[in-house]
Amino acid sequence: MQIIKNESINQIKARIRQQTLKTVDPQVENRVADIIATVREKGDVALKSYAKAFDDVSLDVLKVSSSQINQAMKSVDPEVIAALEKAAANIRSFHQLELQTSFEDSPRPGVLRGTKVTALSAVGIYVPGGTAAYPSSVLMNALPAKIAGVKNIIMVTPPQKDGTNPVVLAAAKIAGIDSIYQVGGAQAIAALAYGTESIPKVDKITGPGNAYVATAKRAVYGQVAIDMIAGPSEIGILADDSARPQDVAADLLSQAEHDVNARAILITNSEKLAQAVSDEVDKQLLTLPRVDIARAAVDSNGFIYLVDTVDDMIDLMNVVAPEHLEIQLENAYDYLAKIQNAGSVFLGKYASEPLGDYLAGPNHILPTGGTARFSSALGVWDFQKRIQYLDYSQAALSDDASDVAALAREEGLEAHARAIEVRQS
Amino acid sequence: MQIIKNESINQIKARIRQQTLKTVDPQVENRVADIIATVREKGDVALKSYAKAFDDVSLDVLKVSSSQINQAMKSVDPEVIAALEKAAANIRSFHQLELQTSFEDSPRPGVLRGTKVTALSAVGIYVPGGTAAYPSSVLMNALPAKIAGVKNIIMVTPPQKDGTNPVVLAAAKIAGIDSIYQVGGAQAIAALAYGTESIPKVDKITGPGNAYVATAKRAVYGQVAIDMIAGPSEIGILADDSARPQDVAADLLSQAEHDVNARAILITNSEKLAQAVSDEVDKQLLTLPRVDIARAAVDSNGFIYLVDTVDDMIDLMNVVAPEHLEIQLENAYDYLAKIQNAGSVFLGKYASEPLGDYLAGPNHILPTGGTARFSSALGVWDFQKRIQYLDYSQAALSDDASDVAALAREEGLEAHARAIEVRQS
């Protein structure tokens, strides 16, 4: 990994900002627009034709049958089923704490104001195929929706020549997903946004995918809600001399192995740690099965920034705004107050990031590419919405009538003023 | 208004769905892409050049000075200032109830999980110019951000030949907005998303605008957060024989006067009310200053649907998913439980919609175009974000190590498993 030292904080900030710039591919945009239009026009026929063309799979029905799902449950290693069930229990107990509740107040006699919190009706979850088919992500997407009270949770996943990954089907069963369809790519997003003969239109689409999926989600945004446009995985680590280089290196590599574009960043005030982590990364890389991916990621997006103080370390990390942030410093909890931008934070030397990916309960669907500046982990709130309401008595309306009329007329909206005044007559 | 009767519920649903279809104008998209690229490249120079070209205003500085703001405060009718201050107090007391708080739990010894709720750092509010410069919207956008704890609230509004509307400046002062810039259109959105020499880059952009503003917000979505893509105003009214036709007609017109594309929909089980409201609309229209706009709206998007039962009325209205919903039925509150899709609900015969536009406290920035299916009124939650965190002891890590490793290896992510196992050594 490249060690950057003797640069000012502002120089490093400029570097970091440069690295988070994103671009959109207009060719992908045009292709996706075509696919969406075709799915809207031809429905299931289009989906089956794309399955043949893109995935080389001939499908009679898009829906995965319940007997296929039950068979999958039986075929999966019981140890994996047990781990998925333990993970599901932890995810449920954590996300239960996120439930928002309705509220109501009466600021004065005759006036009642409130907000009714309710669940979305139908949600679609995109699960990538092939090696990126992650059962853990099925749990992370579906369980918050389930806790919110979503009645209809639909999963889509690209058709596979040898059938859908049984562990993915098992995770869907454990999470209580209502139906599963074999459809992937931009065509899956179009089907969820507009509906087809067999796939119902949903209110929100969540889950990561490739450039086509991400572009399609952006295109249908507004027609349906979406969770976010997910980018490559990221880890940022704040560590000093108290950290063990082998732990830091292993955690950096745990994200680097995801994707050649993954980002792995260490910010430290220890030159000794910087060098030791760099050496450890080189050493640990050698024995990883996904060595080529991890090496490409650390070579192009792996950086160790050496600065003077812990305050500078935190200041820079808030500019990185990493998806995952580890604080491997003594009394890590105390630094939490200064963290402004991060998706999920791991405190101390034993809270290794993969605990959060799989088991501990906090969500692993997190903002990437600096979007932790303004967005948050997927949660129950993503599947709830709020309906405001208001009741006024005749007397309360009389009290406020002249103020409403004054403001309405100031804005040139006479009919607004009259709607209040007609009730006075 | 057109009265639709003797149609089945499904026929009416199909009509309603047809009416909510939206299209994007590719010419506007291309123009907006140019403007964004120019602002990113040339910054303030581009903004001043657009001010000259689009608004015919020559600007030396973009920022509105505090003396201009103080002068505006003095020039506005004291009755209007008092009404704005009363509105601000109500908006504050209602939105205060929306504040989310941090939480933490320890599901077993050695494991600590939590979510820290914090405010976005900087927010940009778009305020349209000309006749659509609404002081009330300044309050509705800025006050929830203020309550959330946003440190830097920036307002942008198109340059006007005779200076910014003093009532808008007064509302900004009352709401505690930190700085105001004279810049409008797609160029204002680009400036807020990417920053220029004088305008800081923000984390989220809120506020309605024309097609250029809406298209620009969609284009920068992901680079920054946005509130929503606002469409024309809408009102849906559920009413039976107990409602007064003049009230119902006045409220339909209060939204129709906003925009020729505004939607005004009455769903009733009373043929008598249907006819009386239609007649009242024709009558009240005649004396409205904005008669041409309101007439165009009711002619093209004003419908009265006559159905048999209150259940059918509610069922249809949930398909409309109106921005504003009035329930002018006896015991209106009791029907709230059945409302699934609406932005803001007004209960009973005295809760006229303009109360919510101006004074009562619930927000008037609401989902339109059927998006109440999945989105909500603007609120404090729009300006807060959540950072998850996790702490594990060495013993707790040992307990979970084999489960994490099993799931990681099942997903083919060996480096994830090793990050856990390296801590066991």
Chai-1 contact restraints between the chains, C-beta under 6 A:
chainA,res_idxA,chainB,res_idxB,connection_type,confidence,min_distance_angstrom,max_distance_angstrom,comment,restraint_id
A,E79,B,A406,contact,1.0,0.0,6.0,A-B,restraint_1
A,V80,B,A406,contact,1.0,0.0,6.0,A-B,restraint_2
A,V80,B,E410,contact,1.0,0.0,6.0,A-B,restraint_3
A,A83,B,D403,contact,1.0,0.0,6.0,A-B,restraint_4
A,A83,B,A406,contact,1.0,0.0,6.0,A-B,restraint_5
A,A83,B,L407,contact,1.0,0.0,6.0,A-B,restraint_6
A,K86,B,D403,contact,1.0,0.0,6.0,A-B,restraint_7
A,S93,B,P107,contact,1.0,0.0,6.0,A-B,restraint_8
A,F94,B,R113,contact,1.0,0.0,6.0,A-B,restraint_9
A,L97,B,F103,contact,1.0,0.0,6.0,A-B,restraint_10
A,F103,B,L97,contact,1.0,0.0,6.0,A-B,restraint_11
A,P107,B,S93,contact,1.0,0.0,6.0,A-B,restraint_12
A,R113,B,F94,contact,1.0,0.0,6.0,A-B,restraint_13
A,R113,B,G361,contact,1.0,0.0,6.0,A-B,restraint_14
A,R113,B,P362,contact,1.0,0.0,6.0,A-B,restraint_15
A,L120,B,F374,contact,1.0,0.0,6.0,A-B,restraint_16
A,T131,B,G412,contact,1.0,0.0,6.0,A-B,restraint_17
A,Y134,B,E411,contact,1.0,0.0,6.0,A-B,restraint_18
A,V167,B,E410,contact,1.0,0.0,6.0,A-B,restraint_19
A,D203,B,R373,contact,1.0,0.0,6.0,A-B,restraint_20
A,D203,B,F374,contact,1.0,0.0,6.0,A-B,restraint_21
A,K204,B,F374,contact,1.0,0.0,6.0,A-B,restraint_22
A,G222,B,I229,contact,1.0,0.0,6.0,A-B,restraint_23
A,A225,B,F374,contact,1.0,0.0,6.0,A-B,restraint_24
A,I229,B,G222,contact,1.0,0.0,6.0,A-B,restraint_25
A,Q246,B,V422,contact,1.0,0.0,6.0,A-B,restraint_26
A,D247,B,V422,contact,1.0,0.0,6.0,A-B,restraint_27
A,D247,B,R423,contact,1.0,0.0,6.0,A-B,restraint_28
A,A250,B,R418,contact,1.0,0.0,6.0,A-B,restraint_29
A,A250,B,A419,contact,1.0,0.0,6.0,A-B,restraint_30
A,A250,B,V422,contact,1.0,0.0,6.0,A-B,restraint_31
A,D251,B,A419,contact,1.0,0.0,6.0,A-B,restraint_32
A,L253,B,A415,contact,1.0,0.0,6.0,A-B,restraint_33
A,S254,B,A415,contact,1.0,0.0,6.0,A-B,restraint_34
A,S254,B,H416,contact,1.0,0.0,6.0,A-B,restraint_35
A,S254,B,A419,contact,1.0,0.0,6.0,A-B,restraint_36
A,E257,B,A415,contact,1.0,0.0,6.0,A-B,restraint_37
A,L288,B,E414,contact,1.0,0.0,6.0,A-B,restraint_38
A,L288,B,A415,contact,1.0,0.0,6.0,A-B,restraint_39
A,P289,B,E414,contact,1.0,0.0,6.0,A-B,restraint_40
A,A342,B,I387,contact,1.0,0.0,6.0,A-B,restraint_41
A,S344,B,Q388,contact,1.0,0.0,6.0,A-B,restraint_42
A,V345,B,Y389,contact,1.0,0.0,6.0,A-B,restraint_43
A,F346,B,L390,contact,1.0,0.0,6.0,A-B,restraint_44
A,L347,B,D391,contact,1.0,0.0,6.0,A-B,restraint_45
A,G348,B,D391,contact,1.0,0.0,6.0,A-B,restraint_46
A,Y350,B,Y392,contact,1.0,0.0,6.0,A-B,restraint_47
A,Y350,B,Q394,contact,1.0,0.0,6.0,A-B,restraint_48
A,Y350,B,L397,contact,1.0,0.0,6.0,A-B,restraint_49
A,A351,B,L390,contact,1.0,0.0,6.0,A-B,restraint_50
A,A351,B,D391,contact,1.0,0.0,6.0,A-B,restraint_51
A,A351,B,Y392,contact,1.0,0.0,6.0,A-B,restraint_52
A,S352,B,A419,contact,1.0,0.0,6.0,A-B,restraint_53
A,S352,B,I420,contact,1.0,0.0,6.0,A-B,restraint_54
A,P354,B,V404,contact,1.0,0.0,6.0,A-B,restraint_55
A,P354,B,A408,contact,1.0,0.0,6.0,A-B,restraint_56
A,P354,B,H416,contact,1.0,0.0,6.0,A-B,restraint_57
A,P354,B,A419,contact,1.0,0.0,6.0,A-B,restraint_58
A,P354,B,I420,contact,1.0,0.0,6.0,A-B,restraint_59
A,G356,B,L390,contact,1.0,0.0,6.0,A-B,restraint_60
A,Y358,B,V404,contact,1.0,0.0,6.0,A-B,restraint_61
A,Y358,B,L407,contact,1.0,0.0,6.0,A-B,restraint_62
A,L359,B,D400,contact,1.0,0.0,6.0,A-B,restraint_63
A,L359,B,D403,contact,1.0,0.0,6.0,A-B,restraint_64
A,L359,B,V404,contact,1.0,0.0,6.0,A-B,restraint_65
A,A360,B,L390,contact,1.0,0.0,6.0,A-B,restraint_66
A,G361,B,R113,contact,1.0,0.0,6.0,A-B,restraint_67
A,P362,B,R113,contact,1.0,0.0,6.0,A-B,restraint_68
A,P362,B,Q388,contact,1.0,0.0,6.0,A-B,restraint_69
A,P362,B,L390,contact,1.0,0.0,6.0,A-B,restraint_70
A,R373,B,D203,contact,1.0,0.0,6.0,A-B,restraint_71
A,F374,B,L120,contact,1.0,0.0,6.0,A-B,restraint_72
A,F374,B,D203,contact,1.0,0.0,6.0,A-B,restraint_73
A,F374,B,K204,contact,1.0,0.0,6.0,A-B,restraint_74
A,F374,B,A225,contact,1.0,0.0,6.0,A-B,restraint_75
A,S376,B,K385,contact,1.0,0.0,6.0,A-B,restraint_76
A,S376,B,R386,contact,1.0,0.0,6.0,A-B,restraint_77
A,A377,B,Q388,contact,1.0,0.0,6.0,A-B,restraint_78
A,K385,B,S376,contact,1.0,0.0,6.0,A-B,restraint_79
A,R386,B,S376,contact,1.0,0.0,6.0,A-B,restraint_80
A,I387,B,A342,contact,1.0,0.0,6.0,A-B,restraint_81
A,Q388,B,S344,contact,1.0,0.0,6.0,A-B,restraint_82
A,Q388,B,P362,contact,1.0,0.0,6.0,A-B,restraint_83
A,Q388,B,A377,contact,1.0,0.0,6.0,A-B,restraint_84
A,Y389,B,V345,contact,1.0,0.0,6.0,A-B,restraint_85
A,Y389,B,L347,contact,1.0,0.0,6.0,A-B,restraint_86
A,L390,B,F346,contact,1.0,0.0,6.0,A-B,restraint_87
A,L390,B,A351,contact,1.0,0.0,6.0,A-B,restraint_88
A,L390,B,G356,contact,1.0,0.0,6.0,A-B,restraint_89
A,L390,B,A360,contact,1.0,0.0,6.0,A-B,restraint_90
A,L390,B,P362,contact,1.0,0.0,6.0,A-B,restraint_91
A,D391,B,L347,contact,1.0,0.0,6.0,A-B,restraint_92
A,D391,B,G348,contact,1.0,0.0,6.0,A-B,restraint_93
A,D391,B,A351,contact,1.0,0.0,6.0,A-B,restraint_94
A,Y392,B,Y350,contact,1.0,0.0,6.0,A-B,restraint_95
A,Y392,B,A351,contact,1.0,0.0,6.0,A-B,restraint_96
A,Q394,B,Y350,contact,1.0,0.0,6.0,A-B,restraint_97
A,L397,B,Y350,contact,1.0,0.0,6.0,A-B,restraint_98
A,D400,B,L359,contact,1.0,0.0,6.0,A-B,restraint_99
A,D403,B,A83,contact,1.0,0.0,6.0,A-B,restraint_100
A,D403,B,K86,contact,1.0,0.0,6.0,A-B,restraint_101
A,D403,B,L359,contact,1.0,0.0,6.0,A-B,restraint_102
A,V404,B,P354,contact,1.0,0.0,6.0,A-B,restraint_103
A,V404,B,Y358,contact,1.0,0.0,6.0,A-B,restraint_104
A,V404,B,L359,contact,1.0,0.0,6.0,A-B,restraint_105
A,A406,B,E79,contact,1.0,0.0,6.0,A-B,restraint_106
A,A406,B,V80,contact,1.0,0.0,6.0,A-B,restraint_107
A,A406,B,A83,contact,1.0,0.0,6.0,A-B,restraint_108
A,L407,B,A83,contact,1.0,0.0,6.0,A-B,restraint_109
A,L407,B,S136,contact,1.0,0.0,6.0,A-B,restraint_110
A,L407,B,Y358,contact,1.0,0.0,6.0,A-B,restraint_111
A,A408,B,P354,contact,1.0,0.0,6.0,A-B,restraint_112
A,E410,B,V80,contact,1.0,0.0,6.0,A-B,restraint_113
A,E410,B,V167,contact,1.0,0.0,6.0,A-B,restraint_114
A,E411,B,Y134,contact,1.0,0.0,6.0,A-B,restraint_115
A,G412,B,T131,contact,1.0,0.0,6.0,A-B,restraint_116
A,E414,B,L288,contact,1.0,0.0,6.0,A-B,restraint_117
A,E414,B,P289,contact,1.0,0.0,6.0,A-B,restraint_118
A,A415,B,L253,contact,1.0,0.0,6.0,A-B,restraint_119
A,A415,B,S254,contact,1.0,0.0,6.0,A-B,restraint_120
A,A415,B,E257,contact,1.0,0.0,6.0,A-B,restraint_121
A,A415,B,L288,contact,1.0,0.0,6.0,A-B,restraint_122
A,H416,B,S254,contact,1.0,0.0,6.0,A-B,restraint_123
A,H416,B,P354,contact,1.0,0.0,6.0,A-B,restraint_124
A,R418,B,A250,contact,1.0,0.0,6.0,A-B,restraint_125
A,A419,B,A250,contact,1.0,0.0,6.0,A-B,restraint_126
A,A419,B,D251,contact,1.0,0.0,6.0,A-B,restraint_127
A,A419,B,S254,contact,1.0,0.0,6.0,A-B,restraint_128
A,A419,B,S352,contact,1.0,0.0,6.0,A-B,restraint_129
A,A419,B,P354,contact,1.0,0.0,6.0,A-B,restraint_130
A,I420,B,S352,contact,1.0,0.0,6.0,A-B,restraint_131
A,I420,B,P354,contact,1.0,0.0,6.0,A-B,restraint_132
A,V422,B,Q246,contact,1.0,0.0,6.0,A-B,restraint_133
A,V422,B,D247,contact,1.0,0.0,6.0,A-B,restraint_134
A,V422,B,A250,contact,1.0,0.0,6.0,A-B,restraint_135
A,R423,B,D247,contact,1.0,0.0,6.0,A-B,restraint_136
